Amino acid sequence: MDRITHWENVYQTKSSTEVSWYEPDPKQSLDLILEAAGEKRGRVIDVGGGQSFLVDRLLDSGFKQVAVLDISSAAIEATRTRLGERASRVKWMVADIAQAESLGEFDIWHDRAVFHFITDPDDRKHYMELLKRSLPIGGHFIVGTFAKGGPEKCSGLTICQYDAATMQAELGSSFEPIECSEYLHTTPTGKPQQFFFGTYKRID
Protein backbone atom coordinates (compact mmCIF):
# COMPACT_ATOMS: atom_id res chain seq x y z
CA MET A 1 0.00 0.00 0.00
CA ASP A 2 1.47 3.39 -0.97
CA ARG A 3 1.56 6.37 1.39
CA ILE A 4 -1.42 8.18 -0.10
CA THR A 5 -3.66 5.11 0.02
CA HIS A 6 -2.57 4.34 3.57
CA TRP A 7 -3.43 7.77 4.92
CA GLU A 8 -6.67 8.12 2.97
CA ASN A 9 -7.73 4.83 4.54
CA VAL A 10 -6.83 6.08 8.03
CA TYR A 11 -8.86 9.25 7.71
CA GLN A 12 -11.80 7.55 6.01
CA THR A 13 -12.11 4.83 8.66
CA LYS A 14 -11.31 6.74 11.88
CA SER A 15 -12.77 9.89 13.35
CA SER A 16 -10.49 12.81 14.20
CA THR A 17 -10.71 11.95 17.92
CA GLU A 18 -9.74 8.29 17.43
CA VAL A 19 -6.28 8.76 15.94
CA SER A 20 -3.35 8.61 18.38
CA TRP A 21 -2.08 12.09 17.50
CA TYR A 22 -5.40 13.82 18.31
CA GLU A 23 -5.09 16.93 20.50
CA PRO A 24 -8.18 18.88 21.59
CA ASP A 25 -5.88 21.83 22.26
CA PRO A 26 -2.56 21.93 20.31
CA LYS A 27 -0.99 24.21 22.94
CA GLN A 28 2.59 22.93 22.56
CA SER A 29 2.69 23.67 18.84
CA LEU A 30 0.88 27.00 19.11
CA ASP A 31 3.14 28.26 21.91
CA LEU A 32 6.27 27.46 19.87
CA ILE A 33 4.84 29.10 16.75
CA LEU A 34 3.85 32.27 18.61
CA GLU A 35 7.24 32.42 20.30
CA ALA A 36 9.00 32.16 16.94
CA ALA A 37 6.68 34.68 15.30
CA GLY A 38 7.03 37.33 17.97
CA GLU A 39 4.91 40.36 17.14
CA LYS A 40 5.01 39.48 13.44
CA ARG A 41 2.07 37.39 12.34
CA GLY A 42 3.24 36.56 8.84
CA ARG A 43 3.06 33.37 6.76
CA VAL A 44 2.80 29.98 8.44
CA ILE A 45 2.34 26.48 7.05
CA ASP A 46 1.23 23.45 9.05
CA VAL A 47 2.68 20.38 7.31
CA GLY A 48 0.56 17.32 8.02
CA GLY A 49 -2.19 19.51 9.45
CA GLY A 50 -4.85 16.93 8.61
CA GLN A 51 -7.69 17.30 11.07
CA SER A 52 -5.67 19.18 13.67
CA PHE A 53 -7.25 22.09 15.53
CA LEU A 54 -4.04 24.09 15.13
CA VAL A 55 -5.40 25.86 12.05
CA ASP A 56 -8.25 27.28 14.18
CA ARG A 57 -5.77 28.67 16.69
CA LEU A 58 -3.56 30.15 13.96
CA LEU A 59 -6.54 31.98 12.45
CA ASP A 60 -7.48 33.23 15.93
CA SER A 61 -3.91 34.51 16.37
CA GLY A 62 -4.12 36.79 13.35
CA PHE A 63 -1.53 35.35 10.97
CA LYS A 64 -1.44 37.07 7.59
CA GLN A 65 -1.36 33.78 5.69
CA VAL A 66 -2.18 30.30 7.01
CA ALA A 67 -1.58 27.20 4.90
CA VAL A 68 -2.35 23.58 5.74
CA LEU A 69 -0.82 20.67 3.87
CA ASP A 70 -1.73 17.01 4.21
CA ILE A 71 -1.28 13.89 2.14
CA SER A 72 -4.94 12.98 2.70
CA SER A 73 -7.65 14.78 0.76
CA ALA A 74 -10.22 13.27 3.15
CA ALA A 75 -8.51 14.93 6.13
CA ILE A 76 -8.29 18.29 4.37
CA GLU A 77 -11.93 18.18 3.28
CA ALA A 78 -13.12 17.31 6.79
CA THR A 79 -11.25 20.26 8.28
CA ARG A 80 -12.49 22.63 5.60
CA THR A 81 -16.04 21.54 6.36
CA ARG A 82 -15.51 21.97 10.10
CA LEU A 83 -14.17 25.51 9.65
CA GLY A 84 -17.11 26.59 7.51
CA GLU A 85 -16.75 30.16 6.23
CA ARG A 86 -13.33 30.52 7.87
CA ALA A 87 -11.94 27.86 5.52
CA SER A 88 -11.69 30.50 2.79
CA ARG A 89 -8.96 32.22 4.83
CA VAL A 90 -6.69 29.17 4.59
CA LYS A 91 -4.52 27.95 1.71
CA TRP A 92 -5.19 24.21 1.43
CA MET A 93 -2.72 21.79 -0.14
CA VAL A 94 -3.08 18.06 -0.75
CA ALA A 95 0.39 16.64 -1.37
CA ASP A 96 2.97 14.09 -0.29
CA ILE A 97 5.62 16.28 1.35
CA ALA A 98 8.32 13.83 0.24
CA GLN A 99 7.31 14.37 -3.41
CA ALA A 100 6.08 17.98 -3.59
CA GLU A 101 8.24 20.39 -5.60
CA SER A 102 6.96 23.84 -4.61
CA LEU A 103 4.77 25.14 -1.80
CA GLY A 104 5.44 28.87 -1.81
CA GLU A 105 7.36 30.88 0.79
CA PHE A 106 6.65 30.95 4.53
CA ASP A 107 8.07 32.57 7.65
CA ILE A 108 7.28 29.53 9.81
CA TRP A 109 7.13 25.86 8.79
CA HIS A 110 5.47 23.68 11.45
CA ASP A 111 5.54 19.88 11.32
CA ARG A 112 4.13 17.79 14.13
CA ALA A 113 4.44 14.06 13.54
CA VAL A 114 5.14 13.96 9.80
CA PHE A 115 8.93 14.00 9.60
CA HIS A 116 9.33 10.89 11.73
CA PHE A 117 7.40 8.90 9.11
CA ILE A 118 9.97 9.75 6.43
CA THR A 119 12.28 6.77 6.81
CA ASP A 120 13.87 6.78 3.35
CA PRO A 121 17.07 8.91 3.23
CA ASP A 122 16.30 10.20 -0.29
CA ASP A 123 12.83 11.28 0.84
CA ARG A 124 14.33 13.09 3.83
CA LYS A 125 16.79 14.83 1.52
CA HIS A 126 13.88 15.95 -0.70
CA TYR A 127 12.03 17.22 2.39
CA MET A 128 15.04 19.27 3.50
CA GLU A 129 15.56 20.74 0.05
CA LEU A 130 11.89 21.72 -0.11
CA LEU A 131 12.12 23.21 3.38
CA LYS A 132 15.00 25.44 2.32
CA ARG A 133 13.19 26.51 -0.85
CA SER A 134 10.13 27.44 1.19
CA LEU A 135 11.78 29.07 4.21
CA PRO A 136 13.89 32.21 3.68
CA ILE A 137 16.91 33.06 5.83
CA GLY A 138 15.56 34.19 9.17
CA GLY A 139 12.55 31.87 8.92
CA HIS A 140 11.75 29.24 11.54
CA PHE A 141 11.34 25.48 11.31
CA ILE A 142 9.34 23.92 14.17
CA VAL A 143 9.27 20.13 14.25
CA GLY A 144 7.76 17.54 16.57
CA THR A 145 8.73 13.87 16.23
CA PHE A 146 8.79 10.77 18.38
CA ALA A 147 11.71 11.05 20.77
CA LYS A 148 14.40 8.50 21.51
CA GLY A 149 12.73 5.88 23.68
CA GLY A 150 9.30 6.80 22.33
CA PRO A 151 7.10 4.70 20.02
CA GLU A 152 8.83 2.73 17.25
CA LYS A 153 5.71 2.53 15.10
CA CYS A 154 2.61 4.63 14.49
CA SER A 155 -0.49 3.80 12.48
CA GLY A 156 1.15 0.51 11.53
CA LEU A 157 4.19 2.25 10.00
CA THR A 158 7.82 2.25 11.11
CA ILE A 159 9.11 5.66 12.19
CA CYS A 160 12.43 7.33 12.97
CA GLN A 161 13.09 8.64 16.48
CA TYR A 162 14.94 11.90 17.03
CA ASP A 163 16.77 13.95 19.62
CA ALA A 164 18.59 17.28 19.35
CA ALA A 165 21.74 15.72 17.87
CA THR A 166 20.08 13.54 15.23
CA MET A 167 17.71 16.31 14.13
CA GLN A 168 20.62 18.73 13.77
CA ALA A 169 22.43 16.13 11.65
CA GLU A 170 19.45 16.08 9.28
CA LEU A 171 19.20 19.88 9.13
CA GLY A 172 22.89 20.59 8.67
CA SER A 173 24.59 23.96 9.00
CA SER A 174 21.78 25.94 7.37
CA PHE A 175 19.76 25.86 10.61
CA GLU A 176 20.65 26.80 14.16
CA PRO A 177 18.73 25.45 17.15
CA ILE A 178 16.71 27.96 19.14
CA GLU A 179 15.01 25.59 21.54
CA CYS A 180 14.85 21.80 21.92
CA SER A 181 12.77 19.90 24.46
CA GLU A 182 10.78 16.75 25.07
CA TYR A 183 7.03 16.67 25.47
CA LEU A 184 4.71 13.93 26.71
CA HIS A 185 1.64 13.49 24.55
CA THR A 186 -1.26 11.40 25.84
CA THR A 187 -3.29 9.55 23.19
CA PRO A 188 -7.11 9.38 23.29
CA THR A 189 -6.77 5.91 24.88
CA GLY A 190 -4.57 7.29 27.66
CA LYS A 191 -1.24 6.00 26.34
CA PRO A 192 1.77 8.29 26.92
CA GLN A 193 4.03 9.05 23.94
CA GLN A 194 7.38 10.83 24.27
CA PHE A 195 7.94 13.54 21.65
CA PHE A 196 10.95 15.62 20.71
CA PHE A 197 10.24 19.23 19.72
CA GLY A 198 12.72 21.59 18.17
CA THR A 199 12.63 25.18 16.94
CA TYR A 200 15.30 26.12 14.40
CA LYS A 201 16.18 29.34 12.61
CA ARG A 202 17.45 29.29 9.04
CA ILE A 203 20.80 31.09 8.93
CA ASP A 204 22.17 30.09 5.51
Backbone torsions as a table, in degrees:
resi	resn	phi	psi	omega
1	MET	NA	128.2	-179.9
2	ASP	-78.8	170.7	-173.8
3	ARG	-60.2	-44.3	-177.5
4	ILE	-62.5	-47.3	179.9
5	THR	-61.4	-41.7	179.9
6	HIS	-57.9	-50.4	-174.5
7	TRP	-75.7	-31.3	173.2
8	GLU	-62.0	-39.8	179.5
9	ASN	-64.5	-41.0	179.5
10	VAL	-59.8	-49.4	-174.7
11	TYR	-77.2	-18.3	177.0
12	GLN	-86.9	-17.3	-176.3
13	THR	-112.0	-10.9	179.4
14	LYS	-126.5	144.9	175.2
15	SER	-77.7	165.6	-176.7
16	SER	-62.2	-26.3	-177.6
17	THR	-90.1	-2.7	-179.1
18	GLU	-95.3	-20.9	-177.4
19	VAL	-75.3	149.8	-172.1
20	SER	-65.4	-25.2	-176.4
21	TRP	-89.7	5.0	-179.1
22	TYR	-60.1	134.6	174.3
23	GLU	-134.1	117.9	176.4
24	PRO	-64.3	-29.0	177.9
25	ASP	-137.7	104.3	-177.2
26	PRO	-78.0	57.1	-172.1
27	LYS	-63.8	-41.3	-178.6
28	GLN	-57.8	-50.2	-179.9
29	SER	-64.0	-46.2	-176.8
30	LEU	-62.9	-42.7	-179.8
31	ASP	-60.4	-42.8	-179.9
32	LEU	-66.7	-39.1	179.1
33	ILE	-65.2	-46.0	-179.0
34	LEU	-65.8	-36.2	177.9
35	GLU	-64.8	-41.9	179.0
36	ALA	-69.4	-36.3	-177.0
37	ALA	-72.6	-32.2	-174.4
38	GLY	63.2	-138.9	179.3
39	GLU	-79.1	-14.2	-178.4
40	LYS	-84.9	120.9	176.5
41	ARG	-108.8	78.9	-174.3
42	GLY	-93.4	-120.9	-172.5
43	ARG	-108.7	125.3	-178.0
44	VAL	-132.0	139.4	175.2
45	ILE	-121.9	135.0	175.5
46	ASP	-105.1	104.4	-178.5
47	VAL	-83.2	123.9	-175.3
48	GLY	80.2	27.5	-175.7
49	GLY	-62.7	-29.4	174.6
50	GLY	42.4	-121.0	179.4
51	GLN	-105.5	24.3	178.9
52	SER	-66.6	151.8	175.6
53	PHE	-88.5	5.4	179.4
54	LEU	-63.0	-37.7	-178.7
55	VAL	-58.9	-37.4	177.4
56	ASP	-59.9	-45.8	-176.6
57	ARG	-68.2	-35.7	179.0
58	LEU	-66.8	-40.3	176.4
59	LEU	-64.1	-41.2	178.7
60	ASP	-62.5	-28.9	-174.8
61	SER	-85.2	-3.7	171.7
62	GLY	83.0	28.0	177.4
63	PHE	-68.2	142.5	-177.6
64	LYS	-64.0	-41.6	179.6
65	GLN	-139.6	126.7	177.9
66	VAL	-119.9	126.8	177.6
67	ALA	-123.6	144.4	176.6
68	VAL	-128.1	126.9	177.8
69	LEU	-118.0	138.2	173.0
70	ASP	-151.3	152.5	179.0
71	ILE	-74.0	-20.3	-175.8
72	SER	-101.1	119.5	176.4
73	SER	-68.6	-30.3	179.0
74	ALA	-64.9	-41.1	179.0
75	ALA	-65.4	-44.8	179.6
76	ILE	-61.9	-45.7	-177.3
77	GLU	-64.4	-38.5	179.1
78	ALA	-63.7	-40.4	-179.3
79	THR	-71.7	-38.6	176.2
80	ARG	-60.0	-43.0	179.5
81	THR	-64.4	-42.3	-179.9
82	ARG	-62.8	-37.9	-178.3
83	LEU	-74.8	-22.0	179.9
84	GLY	63.1	-129.9	-177.2
85	GLU	-61.8	-29.5	-177.6
86	ARG	-68.2	-17.2	-179.7
87	ALA	-61.1	-26.2	-179.2
88	SER	-69.3	-14.3	179.5
89	ARG	-89.0	0.8	-176.6
90	VAL	-114.5	142.1	171.6
91	LYS	-90.4	116.9	-176.1
92	TRP	-101.7	135.1	178.9
93	MET	-134.0	128.7	172.8
94	VAL	-107.2	112.2	-176.0
95	ALA	-163.4	154.3	169.4
96	ASP	-86.0	114.7	-174.2
97	ILE	-62.0	-22.1	179.0
98	ALA	-83.6	-2.1	-179.8
99	GLN	-125.4	-19.5	-175.9
100	ALA	-62.8	146.6	-177.7
101	GLU	-104.3	-31.2	-176.5
102	SER	-152.7	132.1	-179.7
103	LEU	-120.5	-13.4	-170.9
104	GLY	104.6	-170.9	-176.9
105	GLU	-116.3	137.5	-176.5
106	PHE	-136.3	154.4	176.3
107	ASP	-84.5	-31.1	-179.6
108	ILE	-135.2	129.2	175.3
109	TRP	-112.7	117.0	179.7
110	HIS	-112.5	133.8	179.9
111	ASP	-140.2	106.9	173.5
112	ARG	-109.2	110.6	171.4
113	ALA	73.2	30.2	168.5
114	VAL	-108.2	-48.4	-172.3
115	PHE	-58.1	-33.5	-177.9
116	HIS	-70.4	-13.5	175.0
117	PHE	-82.1	-13.1	-175.7
118	ILE	-88.1	90.9	-173.1
119	THR	-92.5	-17.5	-179.9
120	ASP	-83.7	127.1	-177.7
121	PRO	-58.4	-36.6	178.8
122	ASP	-67.1	-37.2	177.3
123	ASP	-67.1	-38.2	177.5
124	ARG	-66.1	-38.4	177.3
125	LYS	-62.4	-42.8	177.9
126	HIS	-61.0	-44.0	179.2
127	TYR	-57.4	-48.2	-177.8
128	MET	-65.1	-38.6	177.2
129	GLU	-65.0	-40.8	177.7
130	LEU	-66.6	-39.9	177.5
131	LEU	-57.3	-45.7	-178.0
132	LYS	-71.3	-29.2	175.4
133	ARG	-71.5	-27.9	-174.0
134	SER	-94.4	-20.5	-173.7
135	LEU	-116.2	112.0	-179.1
136	PRO	-71.1	166.4	174.8
137	ILE	-58.5	131.5	-175.4
138	GLY	99.4	-14.4	178.1
139	GLY	-76.6	165.8	-175.7
140	HIS	-118.9	138.2	174.7
141	PHE	-110.8	120.3	178.9
142	ILE	-117.0	122.2	-173.3
143	VAL	-132.3	138.4	174.1
144	GLY	-125.1	124.1	180.0
145	THR	-135.2	168.6	171.4
146	PHE	-63.9	136.2	-177.5
147	ALA	-84.8	166.2	171.7
148	LYS	-57.6	129.8	-176.6
149	GLY	88.1	-4.0	177.4
150	GLY	-85.8	-162.6	-179.6
151	PRO	-60.3	147.6	177.4
152	GLU	-98.9	-14.9	177.5
153	LYS	-140.5	157.3	175.1
154	CYS	-150.4	134.3	179.8
155	SER	54.8	32.8	179.1
156	GLY	80.3	2.0	-176.9
157	LEU	-111.3	144.3	173.8
158	THR	-70.7	143.0	-180.0
159	ILE	-125.2	173.2	172.4
160	CYS	-110.7	133.8	176.9
161	GLN	-92.6	150.2	-177.1
162	TYR	-135.0	155.2	166.3
163	ASP	-135.1	-173.8	-176.0
164	ALA	-59.0	-40.5	-176.6
165	ALA	-69.7	-46.3	-177.0
166	THR	-71.4	-32.6	176.5
167	MET	-68.8	-40.3	178.8
168	GLN	-63.7	-35.4	177.7
169	ALA	-62.3	-36.6	177.7
170	GLU	-70.8	-39.8	-175.4
171	LEU	-76.1	-34.7	-178.9
172	GLY	75.7	-166.0	-172.4
173	SER	-77.7	-6.3	-179.5
174	SER	-75.4	-12.7	-177.0
175	PHE	-128.9	137.5	174.0
176	GLU	-111.5	141.2	-179.6
177	PRO	-73.3	135.2	175.9
178	ILE	-101.8	-42.3	-178.6
179	GLU	-157.8	132.9	175.4
180	CYS	-131.3	139.0	-178.4
181	SER	-158.6	170.7	173.3
182	GLU	-111.9	152.1	-173.3
183	TYR	-142.2	134.5	-179.3
184	LEU	-98.0	113.7	177.1
185	HIS	-97.7	137.5	176.7
186	THR	-108.3	123.7	-178.2
187	THR	-72.4	166.3	177.9
188	PRO	-57.7	-23.0	178.3
189	THR	-91.2	4.5	176.8
190	GLY	88.8	11.4	-178.8
191	LYS	-87.7	129.1	178.3
192	PRO	-78.5	140.5	177.0
193	GLN	-132.2	126.5	-179.1
194	GLN	-84.9	123.9	179.8
195	PHE	-113.0	150.0	167.0
196	PHE	-103.8	132.9	174.5
197	PHE	-123.4	136.9	176.7
198	GLY	-137.6	140.8	171.9
199	THR	-113.9	127.7	-176.4
200	TYR	-129.6	145.3	177.3
201	LYS	-109.2	132.6	177.3
202	ARG	-76.3	126.3	-176.1
203	ILE	-118.4	-7.5	-177.1
204	ASP	-151.3	NA	NA
